[in-house]
Amino acid sequence: MEIVFLNRFERAEGVADAERGQVFIGEDQGIWTAGWHVLADAGEREQDTWYEGMSWEELLAAFRFGVARKMREGFRPLLDGMLEEAPFWERRPPMPALLQCYADRIDKEEALAPLRSWRRAKAVEEKRAAYMIATNRELQLLAVFVPRTEAELLQIPGFGKMKVEKYGAELLGLLRDLPRDHAFPLDWVEAAVSGEALADWTFRQREEKYGRDLASVQEKKKLLTGIRQGRTLAELEQELGVPRRVLAERIDRLDEEGYDVLPLVERELAELDGEELSQAEAALRELGDRYLKPLYQRLYGAREAAAQEAERHYEKLRLLRIRFRRARVQAV
């Protein structure tokens, strides 16, 4: 195997206690390998393989996740800037990150319960995803810092003027009776977060991020394999454990990235009524293929539809849009 990248890491309490290892990327006849070597004093090497295969994209995702995990364990690279342009553990992050670090260390499950109930009710009322109302992290910040006024609420990351105007009164009502033993503004948080706590939190965020990236690459690989093997959307939904709506969105992205998903699209649209197909193609030519909502309104009207029915309509529109785009490219 030819080594194409190598970097040494150390974790040390003192010089005598130093632990050493190295990350590597190698290639042998088109097969990429990435992993970790433990460097023992006697020169012996214990290898932990993070990836072996032909996908450079998957290799990079596995490599970054592995590096982030080693950094969280306390190892530091000889060459800096592997995951970012500058070593993030040596920089003081902006205030929003410090607030999140502080809040993530505090258990507020009891205070979070009514906030989550409020979010669920709002999501149903507005027919929007719950995270678009408020993310889990935003609710955690509310439960920890307990703003009492709109001015204080504006200091919480994620709560800008529009969101405060829309939800501020309701949220402040939910928070009114919660105890609070600190003051606003929240600049005191910077001194309250130790360097050790910040480093642990920062590495955890990086490990989770690169873990998600790796899972996303692996899921894409499984999806592409399923498409090549002639799976239907229903079969892919069962095999991957992903809702059809999410699958349709991912297939749409794969098409935008240049992958051939047309065989699956043709299979799914094979039983589509000819008149509906003609109407959809006419709407795409007239309205364009950038936005789905105008197409939905043209084809299915502005009437209220059950959530499942609406999802199936949007699923069809995504597939029809892919077919329309492919036909347009082939005609050029």
C-alpha positions as YAML, in Angstrom:
chain: A
units: angstrom
residues:
- id: 1
  name: MET
  ca: [0.00, 0.00, 0.00]
- id: 2
  name: GLU
  ca: [1.28, 3.46, -0.93]
- id: 3
  name: ILE
  ca: [0.84, 6.03, 1.84]
- id: 4
  name: VAL
  ca: [-0.51, 9.31, 0.45]
- id: 5
  name: PHE
  ca: [-1.08, 11.10, 3.77]
- id: 6
  name: LEU
  ca: [0.37, 10.67, 7.25]
- id: 7
  name: ASN
  ca: [0.17, 12.78, 10.40]
- id: 8
  name: ARG
  ca: [1.40, 12.01, 13.92]
- id: 9
  name: PHE
  ca: [-0.69, 12.64, 17.03]
- id: 10
  name: GLU
  ca: [0.28, 12.83, 20.70]
- id: 11
  name: ARG
  ca: [-1.64, 12.69, 23.95]
- id: 12
  name: ALA
  ca: [0.49, 13.52, 26.96]
- id: 13
  name: GLU
  ca: [0.17, 14.25, 30.66]
- id: 14
  name: GLY
  ca: [3.94, 14.51, 30.79]
- id: 15
  name: VAL
  ca: [6.81, 13.56, 28.50]
- id: 16
  name: ALA
  ca: [7.18, 10.14, 30.09]
- id: 17
  name: ASP
  ca: [3.47, 9.42, 29.76]
- id: 18
  name: ALA
  ca: [3.12, 10.46, 26.10]
- id: 19
  name: GLU
  ca: [0.92, 8.29, 23.92]
- id: 20
  name: ARG
  ca: [1.60, 8.46, 20.20]
- id: 21
  name: GLY
  ca: [-0.26, 7.44, 17.12]
- id: 22
  name: GLN
  ca: [-0.70, 8.44, 13.52]
- id: 23
  name: VAL
  ca: [-3.53, 8.79, 11.06]
- id: 24
  name: PHE
  ca: [-2.99, 7.64, 7.51]
- id: 25
  name: ILE
  ca: [-4.55, 7.45, 4.07]
- id: 26
  name: GLY
  ca: [-3.19, 4.87, 1.67]
- id: 27
  name: GLU
  ca: [-3.98, 3.50, -1.78]
- id: 28
  name: ASP
  ca: [-3.37, 0.12, -3.38]
- id: 29
  name: GLN
  ca: [-4.64, -0.62, -6.92]
- id: 30
  name: GLY
  ca: [-7.59, 1.73, -6.61]
- id: 31
  name: ILE
  ca: [-8.55, 0.64, -3.08]
- id: 32
  name: TRP
  ca: [-8.37, 3.43, -0.52]
- id: 33
  name: THR
  ca: [-7.63, 2.78, 3.14]
- id: 34
  name: ALA
  ca: [-7.76, 5.20, 6.08]
- id: 35
  name: GLY
  ca: [-7.17, 4.58, 9.74]
- id: 36
  name: TRP
  ca: [-5.09, 4.91, 12.88]
- id: 37
  name: HIS
  ca: [-1.81, 3.36, 14.00]
- id: 38
  name: VAL
  ca: [-0.83, 3.18, 17.66]
- id: 39
  name: LEU
  ca: [2.90, 3.82, 17.91]
- id: 40
  name: ALA
  ca: [4.45, 1.75, 20.69]
- id: 41
  name: ASP
  ca: [7.95, 2.37, 22.10]
- id: 42
  name: ALA
  ca: [9.12, -0.94, 20.68]
- id: 43
  name: GLY
  ca: [8.09, 0.14, 17.20]
- id: 44
  name: GLU
  ca: [5.07, -2.16, 17.06]
- id: 45
  name: ARG
  ca: [1.97, -0.89, 15.31]
- id: 46
  name: GLU
  ca: [-1.62, -1.65, 16.19]
- id: 47
  name: GLN
  ca: [-3.93, -0.63, 13.34]
- id: 48
  name: ASP
  ca: [-7.54, 0.53, 13.51]
- id: 49
  name: THR
  ca: [-8.98, 0.69, 9.98]
- id: 50
  name: TRP
  ca: [-11.65, 3.39, 9.56]
- id: 51
  name: TYR
  ca: [-12.36, 2.80, 5.90]
- id: 52
  name: GLU
  ca: [-11.41, 0.48, 3.05]
- id: 53
  name: GLY
  ca: [-13.00, 0.76, -0.37]
- id: 54
  name: MET
  ca: [-13.15, 2.69, -3.64]
- id: 55
  name: SER
  ca: [-15.21, 5.76, -2.63]
- id: 56
  name: TRP
  ca: [-13.09, 8.86, -2.00]
- id: 57
  name: GLU
  ca: [-16.13, 10.67, -0.61]
- id: 58
  name: GLU
  ca: [-16.81, 7.93, 1.94]
- id: 59
  name: LEU
  ca: [-13.13, 7.71, 2.81]
- id: 60
  name: LEU
  ca: [-12.95, 11.45, 3.59]
- id: 61
  name: ALA
  ca: [-16.09, 11.28, 5.73]
- id: 62
  name: ALA
  ca: [-14.75, 8.29, 7.70]
- id: 63
  name: PHE
  ca: [-11.32, 9.94, 8.02]
- id: 64
  name: ARG
  ca: [-12.71, 13.22, 9.38]
- id: 65
  name: PHE
  ca: [-14.95, 11.40, 11.85]
- id: 66
  name: GLY
  ca: [-12.01, 9.30, 13.04]
- id: 67
  name: VAL
  ca: [-9.76, 12.35, 13.45]
- id: 68
  name: ALA
  ca: [-12.46, 14.22, 15.40]
- id: 69
  name: ARG
  ca: [-12.92, 11.22, 17.68]
- id: 70
  name: LYS
  ca: [-9.18, 11.01, 18.39]
- id: 71
  name: MET
  ca: [-9.05, 14.73, 19.14]
- id: 72
  name: ARG
  ca: [-11.90, 14.37, 21.60]
- id: 73
  name: GLU
  ca: [-9.90, 11.61, 23.30]
- id: 74
  name: GLY
  ca: [-7.14, 14.17, 23.88]
- id: 75
  name: PHE
  ca: [-4.79, 13.55, 20.96]
- id: 76
  name: ARG
  ca: [-3.37, 16.56, 19.12]
- id: 77
  name: PRO
  ca: [-1.85, 16.52, 15.61]
- id: 78
  name: LEU
  ca: [1.72, 17.38, 14.77]
- id: 79
  name: LEU
  ca: [0.39, 19.26, 11.73]
- id: 80
  name: ASP
  ca: [-2.47, 21.61, 12.64]
- id: 81
  name: GLY
  ca: [-5.52, 22.55, 10.62]
- id: 82
  name: MET
  ca: [-6.62, 19.06, 9.60]
- id: 83
  name: LEU
  ca: [-10.34, 19.69, 10.09]
- id: 84
  name: GLU
  ca: [-10.35, 23.47, 9.75]
- id: 85
  name: GLU
  ca: [-8.09, 26.27, 8.55]
- id: 86
  name: ALA
  ca: [-6.86, 26.94, 12.10]
- id: 87
  name: PRO
  ca: [-6.87, 24.74, 15.21]
- id: 88
  name: PHE
  ca: [-10.34, 25.35, 16.67]
- id: 89
  name: TRP
  ca: [-9.29, 24.21, 20.15]
- id: 90
  name: GLU
  ca: [-6.95, 27.22, 20.37]
- id: 91
  name: ARG
  ca: [-9.60, 29.81, 19.46]
- id: 92
  name: ARG
  ca: [-12.20, 31.36, 21.72]
- id: 93
  name: PRO
  ca: [-15.55, 30.80, 20.01]
- id: 94
  name: PRO
  ca: [-18.21, 33.51, 19.53]
- id: 95
  name: MET
  ca: [-20.80, 34.15, 22.24]
- id: 96
  name: PRO
  ca: [-23.56, 31.93, 20.70]
- id: 97
  name: ALA
  ca: [-21.23, 28.92, 20.92]
- id: 98
  name: LEU
  ca: [-20.30, 29.75, 24.52]
- id: 99
  name: LEU
  ca: [-24.00, 30.01, 25.43]
- id: 100
  name: GLN
  ca: [-24.69, 26.64, 23.83]
- id: 101
  name: CYS
  ca: [-21.70, 25.06, 25.57]
- id: 102
  name: TYR
  ca: [-22.91, 26.34, 28.94]
- id: 103
  name: ALA
  ca: [-26.52, 25.30, 28.34]
- id: 104
  name: ASP
  ca: [-25.67, 21.80, 27.08]
- id: 105
  name: ARG
  ca: [-24.03, 20.99, 30.43]
- id: 106
  name: ILE
  ca: [-27.19, 21.70, 32.45]
- id: 107
  name: ASP
  ca: [-30.06, 19.25, 32.86]
- id: 108
  name: LYS
  ca: [-33.38, 21.06, 32.35]
- id: 109
  name: GLU
  ca: [-35.67, 18.18, 31.36]
- id: 110
  name: GLU
  ca: [-38.51, 19.28, 33.63]
- id: 111
  name: ALA
  ca: [-38.49, 22.83, 32.26]
- id: 112
  name: LEU
  ca: [-38.25, 21.55, 28.68]
- id: 113
  name: ALA
  ca: [-41.48, 19.50, 28.82]
- id: 114
  name: PRO
  ca: [-43.94, 22.43, 28.45]
- id: 115
  name: LEU
  ca: [-41.73, 24.05, 25.79]
- id: 116
  name: ARG
  ca: [-41.77, 20.86, 23.73]
- id: 117
  name: SER
  ca: [-45.54, 20.53, 24.12]
- id: 118
  name: TRP
  ca: [-45.94, 24.14, 22.92]
- id: 119
  name: ARG
  ca: [-43.71, 23.42, 19.90]
- id: 120
  name: ARG
  ca: [-45.68, 20.31, 18.94]
- id: 121
  name: ALA
  ca: [-48.97, 22.23, 19.12]
- id: 122
  name: LYS
  ca: [-47.53, 25.06, 17.00]
- id: 123
  name: ALA
  ca: [-46.20, 22.63, 14.41]
- id: 124
  name: VAL
  ca: [-49.65, 21.07, 14.04]
- id: 125
  name: GLU
  ca: [-51.36, 24.47, 13.96]
- id: 126
  name: GLU
  ca: [-49.02, 25.90, 11.32]
- id: 127
  name: LYS
  ca: [-48.51, 22.61, 9.44]
- id: 128
  name: ARG
  ca: [-44.76, 22.99, 9.66]
- id: 129
  name: ALA
  ca: [-41.95, 20.77, 10.87]
- id: 130
  name: ALA
  ca: [-41.30, 21.19, 14.60]
- id: 131
  name: TYR
  ca: [-37.67, 22.21, 14.10]
- id: 132
  name: MET
  ca: [-38.84, 25.17, 11.99]
- id: 133
  name: ILE
  ca: [-40.72, 26.48, 15.02]
- id: 134
  name: ALA
  ca: [-37.74, 26.05, 17.35]
- id: 135
  name: THR
  ca: [-34.85, 23.60, 17.41]
- id: 136
  name: ASN
  ca: [-34.02, 21.36, 20.37]
- id: 137
  name: ARG
  ca: [-31.00, 23.53, 21.09]
- id: 138
  name: GLU
  ca: [-33.07, 26.72, 21.09]
- id: 139
  name: LEU
  ca: [-35.51, 25.22, 23.58]
- id: 140
  name: GLN
  ca: [-32.58, 24.14, 25.78]
- id: 141
  name: LEU
  ca: [-31.25, 27.70, 25.76]
- id: 142
  name: LEU
  ca: [-34.66, 29.03, 26.83]
- id: 143
  name: ALA
  ca: [-34.93, 26.52, 29.67]
- id: 144
  name: VAL
  ca: [-31.44, 27.33, 30.96]
- id: 145
  name: PHE
  ca: [-31.34, 31.13, 30.61]
- id: 146
  name: VAL
  ca: [-35.06, 31.85, 31.24]
- id: 147
  name: PRO
  ca: [-35.55, 35.25, 29.56]
- id: 148
  name: ARG
  ca: [-38.24, 37.43, 31.18]
- id: 149
  name: THR
  ca: [-38.67, 40.14, 28.54]
- id: 150
  name: GLU
  ca: [-38.58, 40.40, 24.76]
- id: 151
  name: ALA
  ca: [-35.28, 42.29, 25.03]
- id: 152
  name: GLU
  ca: [-33.78, 39.34, 26.94]
- id: 153
  name: LEU
  ca: [-35.32, 36.84, 24.53]
- id: 154
  name: LEU
  ca: [-33.54, 38.60, 21.66]
- id: 155
  name: GLN
  ca: [-30.22, 37.72, 23.35]
- id: 156
  name: ILE
  ca: [-30.90, 33.99, 22.92]
- id: 157
  name: PRO
  ca: [-29.32, 32.56, 19.73]
- id: 158
  name: GLY
  ca: [-31.99, 31.64, 17.20]
- id: 159
  name: PHE
  ca: [-34.51, 34.22, 18.39]
- id: 160
  name: GLY
  ca: [-34.43, 37.16, 16.05]
- id: 161
  name: LYS
  ca: [-36.90, 40.00, 15.72]
- id: 162
  name: MET
  ca: [-39.44, 38.13, 13.57]
- id: 163
  name: LYS
  ca: [-39.52, 35.02, 15.75]
- id: 164
  name: VAL
  ca: [-39.80, 37.09, 18.92]
- id: 165
  name: GLU
  ca: [-42.67, 39.12, 17.44]
- id: 166
  name: LYS
  ca: [-44.46, 35.92, 16.45]
- id: 167
  name: TYR
  ca: [-43.87, 33.69, 19.47]
- id: 168
  name: GLY
  ca: [-42.36, 35.93, 22.14]
- id: 169
  name: ALA
  ca: [-45.46, 36.50, 24.27]
- id: 170
  name: GLU
  ca: [-46.34, 32.80, 24.39]
- id: 171
  name: LEU
  ca: [-42.80, 31.72, 25.23]
- id: 172
  name: LEU
  ca: [-42.35, 34.32, 27.93]
- id: 173
  name: GLY
  ca: [-45.63, 33.16, 29.44]
- id: 174
  name: LEU
  ca: [-44.31, 29.60, 29.61]
- id: 175
  name: LEU
  ca: [-41.06, 30.77, 31.19]
- id: 176
  name: ARG
  ca: [-42.58, 33.25, 33.66]
- id: 177
  name: ASP
  ca: [-42.73, 30.94, 36.67]
- id: 178
  name: LEU
  ca: [-39.36, 29.21, 36.18]
- id: 179
  name: PRO
  ca: [-36.66, 30.10, 38.73]
- id: 180
  name: ARG
  ca: [-33.61, 32.06, 37.61]
- id: 181
  name: ASP
  ca: [-30.43, 32.77, 39.54]
- id: 182
  name: HIS
  ca: [-28.50, 34.80, 36.98]
- id: 183
  name: ALA
  ca: [-28.79, 38.18, 35.27]
- id: 184
  name: PHE
  ca: [-28.95, 39.56, 31.74]
- id: 185
  name: PRO
  ca: [-27.00, 40.43, 29.65]
- id: 186
  name: LEU
  ca: [-25.34, 37.04, 29.38]
- id: 187
  name: ASP
  ca: [-21.72, 38.18, 29.00]
- id: 188
  name: TRP
  ca: [-20.95, 36.49, 32.36]
- id: 189
  name: VAL
  ca: [-21.14, 33.14, 30.56]
- id: 190
  name: GLU
  ca: [-17.69, 33.59, 29.00]
- id: 191
  name: ALA
  ca: [-16.03, 33.49, 32.42]
- id: 192
  name: ALA
  ca: [-18.28, 30.63, 33.56]
- id: 193
  name: VAL
  ca: [-17.13, 28.26, 30.81]
- id: 194
  name: SER
  ca: [-13.74, 26.77, 31.59]
- id: 195
  name: GLY
  ca: [-11.21, 25.99, 28.89]
- id: 196
  name: GLU
  ca: [-11.48, 22.27, 29.66]
- id: 197
  name: ALA
  ca: [-15.29, 22.28, 29.42]
- id: 198
  name: LEU
  ca: [-15.16, 24.27, 26.21]
- id: 199
  name: ALA
  ca: [-12.63, 21.93, 24.62]
- id: 200
  name: ASP
  ca: [-14.67, 18.85, 25.54]
- id: 201
  name: TRP
  ca: [-17.87, 20.42, 24.16]
- id: 202
  name: THR
  ca: [-16.15, 21.63, 20.97]
- id: 203
  name: PHE
  ca: [-14.67, 18.23, 20.19]
- id: 204
  name: ARG
  ca: [-18.02, 16.57, 20.90]
- id: 205
  name: GLN
  ca: [-19.69, 18.91, 18.39]
- id: 206
  name: ARG
  ca: [-17.08, 18.09, 15.75]
- id: 207
  name: GLU
  ca: [-17.35, 14.36, 16.42]
- id: 208
  name: GLU
  ca: [-21.14, 14.48, 16.12]
- id: 209
  name: LYS
  ca: [-20.96, 16.61, 12.95]
- id: 210
  name: TYR
  ca: [-18.52, 14.32, 11.17]
- id: 211
  name: GLY
  ca: [-20.46, 11.31, 12.43]
- id: 212
  name: ARG
  ca: [-23.57, 12.70, 10.75]
- id: 213
  name: ASP
  ca: [-21.59, 13.41, 7.58]
- id: 214
  name: LEU
  ca: [-20.31, 9.83, 7.53]
- id: 215
  name: ALA
  ca: [-23.81, 8.42, 8.10]
- id: 216
  name: SER
  ca: [-25.12, 10.61, 5.27]
- id: 217
  name: VAL
  ca: [-22.46, 9.36, 2.84]
- id: 218
  name: GLN
  ca: [-23.13, 5.75, 3.82]
- id: 219
  name: GLU
  ca: [-26.90, 6.22, 3.41]
- id: 220
  name: LYS
  ca: [-26.36, 7.76, -0.02]
- id: 221
  name: LYS
  ca: [-24.27, 4.77, -1.01]
- id: 222
  name: LYS
  ca: [-27.03, 2.37, 0.08]
- id: 223
  name: LEU
  ca: [-29.64, 4.43, -1.78]
- id: 224
  name: LEU
  ca: [-27.62, 4.44, -5.01]
- id: 225
  name: THR
  ca: [-27.05, 0.71, -4.69]
- id: 226
  name: GLY
  ca: [-30.79, 0.16, -4.25]
- id: 227
  name: ILE
  ca: [-31.57, 2.28, -7.32]
- id: 228
  name: ARG
  ca: [-29.06, 0.33, -9.42]
- id: 229
  name: GLN
  ca: [-30.59, -2.94, -8.24]
- id: 230
  name: GLY
  ca: [-34.06, -1.86, -9.37]
- id: 231
  name: ARG
  ca: [-35.66, -1.21, -5.98]
- id: 232
  name: THR
  ca: [-38.93, 0.72, -5.77]
- id: 233
  name: LEU
  ca: [-39.54, 3.61, -3.39]
- id: 234
  name: ALA
  ca: [-41.62, 1.31, -1.19]
- id: 235
  name: GLU
  ca: [-38.78, -1.23, -1.02]
- id: 236
  name: LEU
  ca: [-36.18, 1.47, -0.31]
- id: 237
  name: GLU
  ca: [-38.40, 2.90, 2.43]
- id: 238
  name: GLN
  ca: [-38.49, -0.49, 4.13]
- id: 239
  name: GLU
  ca: [-34.80, -1.34, 3.61]
- id: 240
  name: LEU
  ca: [-33.38, 2.03, 4.66]
- id: 241
  name: GLY
  ca: [-35.97, 2.92, 7.30]
- id: 242
  name: VAL
  ca: [-36.43, 6.36, 5.74]
- id: 243
  name: PRO
  ca: [-39.87, 7.93, 5.04]
- id: 244
  name: ARG
  ca: [-40.87, 8.17, 1.37]
- id: 245
  name: ARG
  ca: [-40.95, 11.98, 1.58]
- id: 246
  name: VAL
  ca: [-37.32, 12.08, 2.71]
- id: 247
  name: LEU
  ca: [-36.35, 9.49, 0.09]
- id: 248
  name: ALA
  ca: [-37.91, 11.59, -2.68]
- id: 249
  name: GLU
  ca: [-35.98, 14.66, -1.45]
- id: 250
  name: ARG
  ca: [-32.71, 12.68, -1.41]
- id: 251
  name: ILE
  ca: [-33.33, 11.28, -4.88]
- id: 252
  name: ASP
  ca: [-33.95, 14.85, -6.06]
- id: 253
  name: ARG
  ca: [-30.57, 15.90, -4.62]
- id: 254
  name: LEU
  ca: [-28.84, 12.91, -6.20]
- id: 255
  name: ASP
  ca: [-30.19, 13.99, -9.57]
- id: 256
  name: GLU
  ca: [-28.88, 17.53, -9.00]
- id: 257
  name: GLU
  ca: [-25.47, 16.06, -8.15]
- id: 258
  name: GLY
  ca: [-25.43, 14.23, -11.49]
- id: 259
  name: TYR
  ca: [-26.26, 10.67, -10.42]
- id: 260
  name: ASP
  ca: [-28.48, 8.59, -12.71]
- id: 261
  name: VAL
  ca: [-31.77, 8.13, -10.87]
- id: 262
  name: LEU
  ca: [-33.95, 8.10, -13.99]
- id: 263
  name: PRO
  ca: [-34.55, 4.30, -13.95]
- id: 264
  name: LEU
  ca: [-36.25, 4.58, -10.56]
- id: 265
  name: VAL
  ca: [-38.18, 7.68, -11.67]
- id: 266
  name: GLU
  ca: [-39.51, 5.88, -14.75]
- id: 267
  name: ARG
  ca: [-40.56, 2.86, -12.69]
- id: 268
  name: GLU
  ca: [-42.43, 5.01, -10.18]
- id: 269
  name: LEU
  ca: [-44.19, 7.06, -12.87]
- id: 270
  name: ALA
  ca: [-45.03, 4.12, -15.13]
- id: 271
  name: GLU
  ca: [-48.61, 3.84, -13.85]
- id: 272
  name: LEU
  ca: [-49.27, 7.58, -13.84]
- id: 273
  name: ASP
  ca: [-52.42, 8.59, -15.69]
- id: 274
  name: GLY
  ca: [-51.61, 9.96, -19.14]
- id: 275
  name: GLU
  ca: [-53.71, 13.09, -18.67]
- id: 276
  name: GLU
  ca: [-52.06, 13.89, -15.33]
- id: 277
  name: LEU
  ca: [-48.65, 13.41, -16.94]
- id: 278
  name: SER
  ca: [-49.52, 15.77, -19.81]
- id: 279
  name: GLN
  ca: [-50.83, 18.39, -17.41]
- id: 280
  name: ALA
  ca: [-47.69, 18.14, -15.28]
- id: 281
  name: GLU
  ca: [-45.39, 18.52, -18.28]
- id: 282
  name: ALA
  ca: [-47.36, 21.55, -19.48]
- id: 283
  name: ALA
  ca: [-47.18, 23.12, -16.01]
- id: 284
  name: LEU
  ca: [-43.43, 22.54, -15.85]
- id: 285
  name: ARG
  ca: [-42.92, 24.18, -19.24]
- id: 286
  name: GLU
  ca: [-45.02, 27.18, -18.25]
- id: 287
  name: LEU
  ca: [-44.05, 27.69, -14.60]
- id: 288
  name: GLY
  ca: [-40.52, 26.32, -14.65]
- id: 289
  name: ASP
  ca: [-39.02, 23.64, -12.42]
- id: 290
  name: ARG
  ca: [-37.46, 25.68, -9.63]
- id: 291
  name: TYR
  ca: [-40.34, 25.70, -7.13]
- id: 292
  name: LEU
  ca: [-42.79, 22.89, -6.39]
- id: 293
  name: LYS
  ca: [-45.54, 24.90, -4.68]
- id: 294
  name: PRO
  ca: [-46.79, 26.70, -7.83]
- id: 295
  name: LEU
  ca: [-46.85, 23.34, -9.64]
- id: 296
  name: TYR
  ca: [-48.77, 21.78, -6.76]
- id: 297
  name: GLN
  ca: [-51.36, 24.56, -6.83]
- id: 298
  name: ARG
  ca: [-51.73, 24.34, -10.60]
- id: 299
  name: LEU
  ca: [-52.20, 20.56, -10.66]
- id: 300
  name: TYR
  ca: [-54.00, 19.86, -7.41]
- id: 301
  name: GLY
  ca: [-55.57, 23.20, -6.54]
- id: 302
  name: ALA
  ca: [-55.36, 25.23, -3.36]
- id: 303
  name: ARG
  ca: [-57.75, 22.92, -1.51]
- id: 304
  name: GLU
  ca: [-56.72, 21.49, 1.83]
- id: 305
  name: ALA
  ca: [-55.43, 17.94, 1.58]
- id: 306
  name: ALA
  ca: [-54.62, 15.35, 4.20]
- id: 307
  name: ALA
  ca: [-50.93, 15.34, 5.13]
- id: 308
  name: GLN
  ca: [-50.30, 11.92, 3.60]
- id: 309
  name: GLU
  ca: [-52.09, 12.84, 0.36]
- id: 310
  name: ALA
  ca: [-50.13, 16.10, 0.08]
- id: 311
  name: GLU
  ca: [-46.85, 14.26, 0.64]
- id: 312
  name: ARG
  ca: [-47.65, 11.82, -2.17]
- id: 313
  name: HIS
  ca: [-48.47, 14.72, -4.50]
- id: 314
  name: TYR
  ca: [-45.15, 16.39, -3.72]
- id: 315
  name: GLU
  ca: [-43.37, 13.06, -4.15]
- id: 316
  name: LYS
  ca: [-44.83, 12.73, -7.67]
- id: 317
  name: LEU
  ca: [-43.91, 16.31, -8.47]
- id: 318
  name: ARG
  ca: [-40.29, 15.73, -7.48]
- id: 319
  name: LEU
  ca: [-40.08, 12.68, -9.72]
- id: 320
  name: LEU
  ca: [-41.84, 14.46, -12.58]
- id: 321
  name: ARG
  ca: [-39.42, 17.36, -12.23]
- id: 322
  name: ILE
  ca: [-36.44, 15.00, -12.46]
- id: 323
  name: ARG
  ca: [-37.90, 13.42, -15.60]
- id: 324
  name: PHE
  ca: [-38.60, 16.85, -17.09]
- id: 325
  name: ARG
  ca: [-35.03, 18.03, -16.41]
- id: 326
  name: ARG
  ca: [-33.47, 14.89, -17.87]
- id: 327
  name: ALA
  ca: [-35.59, 15.17, -21.02]
- id: 328
  name: ARG
  ca: [-34.61, 18.83, -21.40]
- id: 329
  name: VAL
  ca: [-30.91, 17.99, -21.09]
- id: 330
  name: GLN
  ca: [-31.16, 15.18, -23.63]
- id: 331
  name: ALA
  ca: [-32.96, 17.48, -26.08]
- id: 332
  name: VAL
  ca: [-30.10, 20.00, -26.08]
...
